[in-house]
């Protein structure tokens, strides 16, 4: 549990037949800036989560989920997410769809990680690299 908190990894289990979150960890809801109860009540469907994403990331988010769900395969994606307080954060989600014996998707499981610090550091390094290249040239 401590390792997941340090890595800012939130875990979820999703009922794909009802498009509802069955279980989520404190770290996942912390990323969204809500309580577990608030997440399950107001963000417990793929569409409600998509509404909290940066507008440029929404269609891709839903497309990745739909494509992976149709093939009953794993997915890995990054997106920008607005917390309940309006703050934008970067998240990486890795999940897997679980199918029954008939091939019907019944569940998905996965992790969502807050990668904001990494993205912020990466942007600063790229800006510094560009500044140094402009200085040399």
C-alpha positions as YAML, in Angstrom:
chain: A
units: angstrom
residues:
- id: 1
  name: UNK
  ca: [0.00, 0.00, 0.00]
- id: 2
  name: UNK
  ca: [2.78, 2.43, 0.90]
- id: 3
  name: UNK
  ca: [4.58, 1.69, -2.38]
- id: 4
  name: UNK
  ca: [1.41, 2.51, -4.35]
- id: 5
  name: UNK
  ca: [1.06, 5.80, -2.48]
- id: 6
  name: UNK
  ca: [4.70, 6.73, -3.08]
- id: 7
  name: UNK
  ca: [4.36, 5.90, -6.78]
- id: 8
  name: UNK
  ca: [0.98, 7.69, -6.89]
- id: 9
  name: UNK
  ca: [-0.67, 4.55, -8.28]
- id: 10
  name: UNK
  ca: [-4.42, 4.18, -7.99]
- id: 11
  name: UNK
  ca: [-6.12, 0.83, -8.65]
- id: 12
  name: UNK
  ca: [-9.60, 0.18, -10.03]
- id: 13
  name: UNK
  ca: [-11.96, -2.67, -10.87]
- id: 14
  name: UNK
  ca: [-14.71, -1.87, -13.38]
- id: 15
  name: UNK
  ca: [-17.95, -3.74, -14.16]
- id: 16
  name: UNK
  ca: [-18.00, -3.39, -17.94]
- id: 17
  name: UNK
  ca: [-21.54, -4.75, -18.29]
- id: 18
  name: UNK
  ca: [-22.89, -1.82, -16.24]
- id: 19
  name: UNK
  ca: [-20.08, 0.70, -16.94]
- id: 20
  name: UNK
  ca: [-19.61, 1.23, -13.21]
- id: 21
  name: UNK
  ca: [-16.61, 1.27, -10.94]
- id: 22
  name: UNK
  ca: [-16.81, -1.58, -8.42]
- id: 23
  name: UNK
  ca: [-13.68, -0.78, -6.45]
- id: 24
  name: UNK
  ca: [-11.07, 1.98, -6.32]
- id: 25
  name: UNK
  ca: [-8.23, 2.90, -4.01]
- id: 26
  name: UNK
  ca: [-7.65, 6.10, -2.08]
- id: 27
  name: UNK
  ca: [-4.76, 7.01, -4.38]
- id: 28
  name: UNK
  ca: [-7.02, 6.86, -7.44]
- id: 29
  name: UNK
  ca: [-9.61, 9.18, -5.95]
- id: 30
  name: UNK
  ca: [-6.86, 11.48, -4.65]
- id: 31
  name: UNK
  ca: [-5.80, 11.97, -8.28]
- id: 32
  name: UNK
  ca: [-9.34, 13.10, -9.07]
- id: 33
  name: UNK
  ca: [-9.61, 15.23, -5.95]
- id: 34
  name: UNK
  ca: [-12.70, 13.50, -4.57]
- id: 35
  name: UNK
  ca: [-13.59, 10.92, -1.91]
- id: 36
  name: UNK
  ca: [-14.11, 7.24, -2.67]
- id: 37
  name: UNK
  ca: [-17.86, 7.75, -2.24]
- id: 38
  name: UNK
  ca: [-17.79, 10.81, -4.50]
- id: 39
  name: UNK
  ca: [-15.87, 8.91, -7.15]
- id: 40
  name: UNK
  ca: [-18.23, 5.94, -7.10]
- id: 41
  name: UNK
  ca: [-21.29, 8.22, -7.20]
- id: 42
  name: UNK
  ca: [-20.25, 10.89, -9.69]
- id: 43
  name: UNK
  ca: [-17.28, 9.55, -11.65]
- id: 44
  name: UNK
  ca: [-18.12, 5.88, -11.76]
- id: 45
  name: UNK
  ca: [-18.65, 5.65, -15.53]
- id: 46
  name: UNK
  ca: [-16.32, 6.06, -18.51]
- id: 47
  name: UNK
  ca: [-18.33, 8.99, -19.88]
- id: 48
  name: UNK
  ca: [-18.30, 10.87, -16.60]
- id: 49
  name: UNK
  ca: [-14.53, 10.45, -16.38]
- id: 50
  name: UNK
  ca: [-14.15, 11.58, -20.00]
- id: 51
  name: UNK
  ca: [-16.00, 14.78, -19.12]
- id: 52
  name: UNK
  ca: [-13.20, 15.60, -16.62]
- id: 53
  name: UNK
  ca: [-10.46, 15.18, -19.23]
- id: 54
  name: UNK
  ca: [-8.81, 17.95, -21.20]
- id: 55
  name: UNK
  ca: [-11.00, 18.50, -24.30]
- id: 56
  name: UNK
  ca: [-8.12, 17.54, -26.62]
- id: 57
  name: UNK
  ca: [-7.79, 14.16, -24.87]
- id: 58
  name: UNK
  ca: [-11.44, 13.06, -24.57]
- id: 59
  name: UNK
  ca: [-12.02, 11.47, -27.97]
- id: 60
  name: UNK
  ca: [-8.69, 9.62, -27.87]
- id: 61
  name: UNK
  ca: [-9.43, 8.35, -24.34]
- id: 62
  name: UNK
  ca: [-12.80, 6.93, -25.39]
- id: 63
  name: UNK
  ca: [-11.37, 5.56, -28.65]
- id: 64
  name: UNK
  ca: [-8.57, 3.71, -26.86]
- id: 65
  name: UNK
  ca: [-11.05, 2.20, -24.42]
- id: 66
  name: UNK
  ca: [-13.49, 1.21, -27.19]
- id: 67
  name: UNK
  ca: [-10.78, -0.33, -29.38]
- id: 68
  name: UNK
  ca: [-9.22, -2.27, -26.52]
- id: 69
  name: UNK
  ca: [-12.61, -3.38, -25.20]
- id: 70
  name: UNK
  ca: [-13.66, -4.66, -28.65]
- id: 71
  name: UNK
  ca: [-10.46, -6.72, -28.90]
- id: 72
  name: UNK
  ca: [-10.52, -7.67, -25.18]
- id: 73
  name: UNK
  ca: [-6.93, -6.53, -24.81]
- id: 74
  name: UNK
  ca: [-4.83, -4.34, -22.58]
- id: 75
  name: UNK
  ca: [-4.28, -0.61, -23.08]
- id: 76
  name: UNK
  ca: [-1.79, 2.02, -21.98]
- id: 77
  name: UNK
  ca: [-2.43, 5.75, -22.39]
- id: 78
  name: UNK
  ca: [-1.70, 9.18, -20.99]
- id: 79
  name: UNK
  ca: [-4.14, 12.05, -20.69]
- id: 80
  name: UNK
  ca: [-4.72, 15.34, -18.94]
- id: 81
  name: UNK
  ca: [-7.33, 15.35, -16.23]
- id: 82
  name: UNK
  ca: [-9.05, 18.14, -14.30]
- id: 83
  name: UNK
  ca: [-9.39, 17.51, -10.58]
- id: 84
  name: UNK
  ca: [-12.55, 18.51, -8.76]
- id: 85
  name: UNK
  ca: [-10.89, 21.85, -7.87]
- id: 86
  name: UNK
  ca: [-10.09, 22.58, -11.54]
- id: 87
  name: UNK
  ca: [-6.36, 21.85, -11.32]
- id: 88
  name: UNK
  ca: [-5.03, 20.01, -14.36]
- id: 89
  name: UNK
  ca: [-2.85, 16.95, -13.80]
- id: 90
  name: UNK
  ca: [-1.24, 14.42, -16.11]
- id: 91
  name: UNK
  ca: [-2.20, 10.77, -15.70]
- id: 92
  name: UNK
  ca: [-1.09, 7.47, -17.17]
- id: 93
  name: UNK
  ca: [-3.54, 4.59, -17.16]
- id: 94
  name: UNK
  ca: [-2.74, 0.94, -17.84]
- id: 95
  name: UNK
  ca: [-5.65, -1.45, -17.86]
- id: 96
  name: UNK
  ca: [-6.84, -4.78, -19.09]
- id: 97
  name: UNK
  ca: [-10.24, -6.03, -20.16]
- id: 98
  name: UNK
  ca: [-11.42, -9.39, -18.85]
- id: 99
  name: UNK
  ca: [-13.69, -11.53, -21.01]
- id: 100
  name: UNK
  ca: [-15.90, -14.43, -20.07]
- id: 101
  name: UNK
  ca: [-15.81, -17.80, -21.85]
- id: 102
  name: UNK
  ca: [-18.02, -16.46, -24.67]
- id: 103
  name: UNK
  ca: [-15.66, -13.56, -25.36]
- id: 104
  name: UNK
  ca: [-17.95, -10.95, -23.78]
- id: 105
  name: UNK
  ca: [-16.12, -8.24, -21.86]
- id: 106
  name: UNK
  ca: [-17.27, -8.37, -18.26]
- id: 107
  name: UNK
  ca: [-14.66, -6.47, -16.27]
- id: 108
  name: UNK
  ca: [-11.64, -4.26, -16.53]
- id: 109
  name: UNK
  ca: [-8.87, -3.75, -14.03]
- id: 110
  name: UNK
  ca: [-6.02, -1.33, -14.02]
- id: 111
  name: UNK
  ca: [-3.95, 1.38, -12.47]
- id: 112
  name: UNK
  ca: [-3.89, 5.12, -12.95]
- id: 113
  name: UNK
  ca: [-0.75, 7.02, -12.03]
- id: 114
  name: UNK
  ca: [-0.25, 10.73, -11.45]
- id: 115
  name: UNK
  ca: [2.65, 11.61, -13.78]
- id: 116
  name: UNK
  ca: [2.37, 15.38, -13.39]
- id: 117
  name: UNK
  ca: [5.77, 15.82, -11.72]
- id: 118
  name: UNK
  ca: [7.44, 13.78, -14.45]
- id: 119
  name: UNK
  ca: [5.76, 15.75, -17.25]
- id: 120
  name: UNK
  ca: [6.61, 19.06, -15.56]
- id: 121
  name: UNK
  ca: [10.27, 18.08, -15.22]
- id: 122
  name: UNK
  ca: [10.35, 16.81, -18.79]
- id: 123
  name: UNK
  ca: [8.95, 20.10, -20.11]
- id: 124
  name: UNK
  ca: [11.52, 22.08, -18.10]
- id: 125
  name: UNK
  ca: [14.36, 19.95, -19.44]
- id: 126
  name: UNK
  ca: [13.17, 20.37, -23.02]
- id: 127
  name: UNK
  ca: [12.88, 24.13, -22.56]
- id: 128
  name: UNK
  ca: [16.39, 24.27, -21.11]
- id: 129
  name: UNK
  ca: [17.75, 22.15, -23.95]
- id: 130
  name: UNK
  ca: [16.14, 24.48, -26.50]
- id: 131
  name: UNK
  ca: [17.51, 27.51, -24.68]
- id: 132
  name: UNK
  ca: [21.03, 26.05, -24.71]
- id: 133
  name: UNK
  ca: [20.79, 25.13, -28.39]
- id: 134
  name: UNK
  ca: [19.70, 28.70, -29.24]
- id: 135
  name: UNK
  ca: [22.59, 30.05, -27.20]
- id: 136
  name: UNK
  ca: [25.15, 27.86, -29.01]
- id: 137
  name: UNK
  ca: [23.79, 28.65, -32.46]
...
